[in-house]
Amino acid sequence: VGRGRGSGGGIQVGEHSGILRMRGLPFSTTKKEIFQFFEAYQPIEDSIVLTYRADGRATGEAYVKFNSPDDSERAMALNRSSMGSRYIELFISNKDEHARAMARFSGR
């Protein structure tokens, strides 16, 4: 609340929790592709969660947890990098957002 979430934004500068939110993903993106995107930064493969709309379509967003906050901070170097034909935006996330996404979408 109060972090620009209503506009679909987020924060890109601040204290890292070890979790990033990705935005702008191609709708066909897989967890494996996200893992490979971040491979040099120690992502935790089991933590990757893609989010979906109520009708089941992908939102183009995902959450990724890293081994440490330092790793997620270093991974911000990939902000605005391309995945397929899309450029990906990265935002600092937190345990609460990640846990909500895992609870709702981890079975997908």
Helices and strands as residue ranges (DSSP letters): G 5-7, E 19-23, H 31-37, G 39-41, G 45-47, E 49-52, E 58-65, H 69-75, G 76-78, E 81-83, E 86-92, H 95-105
